[in-house]
Amino acid sequence: MTPASAGLTEQEAGRRLAADGPNELPAAGPRRLWQIALEILREPMFGLLLAGGAVYAALGDLVSGVVLLAFASLSVSISIVQEIRSEKVLDALRAMTSPRALVIRDGRSRRIPGREVVRGDVVLVAEGNRIPADGVLLEARELLVDESMLTGESVAVAKRARASDAEGAGMRPGGENIPAVFSGSLVVRGTGVVLIQATGAATEIGRIGKSLASIDAATPRLALETRRLVRLFAVGGLLASVAVIVTYGLLRGSWLDAALAGIAVGMAMLPEEFPLVLAVFMTMGAWRISQARVLTRRATAIETLGAATVLCTDKTGTLTRNQMTVQECVAVDGSDRAQLLRWAELACVPEAFDPMDRAIAQAASVQTEGRSLVRGYALSADLLAVTQVWRVPGEARLVVAAKGAPEAIMDLCRLAPDAAGSIRDTVEALGTRGVRVLGVAHGVSGEGPLPDSPRGYTFQWAGLVGLADPLRPEVPGAIAECLAAGIRVVMITGDHPTTAQAIAREAGLPADTVVTGRELSDLSDAALRERVASVGVFARILPEQKLRIVEALQARGEVVAMTGDGVNDAPSLKRADIGIAMGGRGTDVAREASSIVLLDDDFGSVVRTVRLGRRIYDNLRKAMGYIVAVHVPIAGIALLPLLTGLPLILLPVHIAFLEMIIDPACSVAFEAEHEEPDVMTRPPRAPDARLFSASMLAGSVLQGVAALSVTAAVYLLAVQRGMPEEEVRTLAFFTLVLSNLGLIVANRSFRGHPFDFLTGGNRVLLGIQVLTIAFLAATVTVPSVRRLFGFGAMHWDDVLMVALACTLLALTLALLRLARRTWERTSGRRFKTHS
């Protein structure tokens, strides 16, 4: 043991632990219940919902106020439960215990928690150990380390001991044959002695984690739209109230009555359903996607993912399994795959931890009982091959097997130039497909003294074994669906360009152009913005370069989704519009930086979430269109008697009844609507598309005017016939309610048949229709209910009048839908889904 490896004293280690702090990354503590509730209540949707309820209560409409506040409380409660569930799942994912470390203290080895490792500690590492902190190797024996969590490259890298005291400083992860090791990486073969140089936030992992604090997460576009809608309708409602007050005051001369009329119309026009709809849609969306084992840490991220125009994905562990398997076997003439794998398995270290050795052993599936290892020859700088000598039952002589770099194995076999040239051609062909190739040889030996080097044996060429990290089976289909939906998929990986290009082609990604990290570092921000428009694969990319790529895409106006699982992915996950982390094998840092976590690491879940996001946005627009449309006849019928002096129609109980239809219809019923048939075959909506566009407003107002015209016609006709006030109110209210049901159906599908007034499998809508008609019937047949509503008797000629009026409205709404589609075809624009 070298003098430096005698380790620290316990006293000195304690002093450094107190000075530097524990060897762990700083993490925010779990959010308390009141903190979660406060964050939710800060959202405009909930603020408007609660404010609307308070306004109703203050104006004396306690029924509407209590109903609205009850809806607000229910929505807030559901969202709090969803947030708490997210926190608990993340806590469970973090619950893996801190790895322990074998350190030298006071000249003796002892095992301590990884968080107690300090600068200057000497740590012993072996196969299966996690490196507890950044350090330099004092000793290394056949040391192979998997740094994919930091670099994104699936192939483990070899390490060596430092040649001088100064060597090792300033090195970065991913380097082959360097003396530096890094916190969180996994030893897959060999042993080593590490002198710790950095712990906690000072490590390479800590540096990445610390950079997250300086990265602003993208604001969800739906949140921006919500704030815009709140401002728009607040101003619109105020202007409408002022207009009514001025008009009524000038016409009637009573400004007190004018003020009351203005408040009443303002209440009738107040679109308190907007925040209710947004709250319910986001909460239900989070619940629906959780059924597919996708955790949403921010509910609005689901809708945002539906608007994604670019999906940036890591390769290792995201598109691939991060698990080496045997892909190719090229056996020598006269041999077969099974025999070649048997020789390759004999060349592996017993009970290997190396991913390639484990893959070969699994593919070989040979009986290992009874055999014993006589001698092993490790990989060396002058011979990149591993050789094992075995005593095998049934074999008269010792069996020798070797595997390693094809050139090294060919050298051991002393192949003729022609044979070696043919093998090199095969190796090169496999390499272009991203396959890592090993040569395999075998021989025999007597029981006497064994040679000091593998070169002392006589070997025969056995063949080539090709290994690769295979593509996940669901990936090609998921990527094809993304491309059909107009979502561009870009691979960003730390792996070798050839491997990345091969995987991209297998997955169905455009891979003609590959940009490496070295080329990217030479590009200015402006040049990179131009380059990202056409590049499908980025290889040998550093963590900070992933962030630059995401920012360059966003600078082009793209809505960027980013998938990943490693610490190196965390900055770009946080900066992307939607960060998607792998929950099963993903690191804590990646999960904390993301807004969506795939609990089963299924890449296909990304596509399912995109589909759900688009469905949510479509149905949200349908609900919004309905809300605007339905408030036109309500406001008009509330205003008409004030302007004409005719009998009042809408009393507080009528408004409360209408709210019982409108609120569940615009929230739950529209949320339950099926997706449109073209949901995954149309391009993403434009990044600057408005949730509530001018064309949508015009269409909704036209629908509302149609409903108002029919209701007003029935009302005026009843007045003209000299019917009692109670009967006039009954006919007008029945027409208004049935017109409301017509507006629901008219807005429930963008692509349905113009005359389709069926529920189409929407059980919620069917329930609303049945209950509404049943309750309407009760208002004229049950005396106590009829008195509450101020209704009169309903005669058969009255029923016929209402039926004819509603039939006329249905035809008018269907013709409006037909006209809209005709305009879409001729103008090449989408009125609702893409406007």
Secondary structure, DSSP 8 states (H G I E B T S, - for coil): --GGGG-B-HHHHHHHHHHH--SS--------HHHHHHHHHTSHHHHHHHHHHHHHHHTT-HHHHHHHHHHHHHHHHHHHHHHHHHHHHHHHHH-S---EEEEEETTEEEEEEGGG--TT-EEEEETT-B--SEEEEEEEEEEEEE-HHHH---S-EEB---SSTTTTTT--TT-TTBSEE-TT-EEEEEEEEEEEEE-GGGSHHHHHHHHGGGS-----HHHHHHHHHHHHHHHHHHHHHHHHHHHHHHHH--HHHHHHHHHHHHHHH--THHHHHHHHHHHHHHHHHHTTTEEESSTHHHHHHHT-SEEEE-STTTTB-S--EEEEEEE-TT--HHHHHHHHHHTS-TT--SHHHHHHHHHH----TT-EEEEEE--BTTB-EEEEEEE-TT-SSEEEEEEE-HHHHHHHHT--HHHHHHHHHHHHHHHTTT-EEEEEEEEEE-SS---SSGGGS--EEEEEEEEE--B-TTHHHHHHHHHHTT-EEEEE-SS-HHHHHHHHHHHT---S-EEEHHHHHTS-HHHHHHHTTT--EEES--HHHHHHHHHHHHHTT--EEEEE-SGGGHHHHHHSSEEEEETTT--HHHHHH-SEEETT--THHHHHHHHHHHHHHHHHHHHHHHHHHHHHHHHHHHHHHHHH-------HHHHHHHHHHHHHIIIIIHHT----TTTTTS----TT--SS-HHHHHHHHHHHHHHHHHHHHHHHHHHHTT--HHHHHHHHHHHHHHHHHHHHHHTS-SSS-TT--S-TT-HHHHHHHHHHHHHHHHHHHSHHHHHHHT-----HHHHHHHHHHHHHHHHHHHHHHHHHHHHHHHHT--SSS--
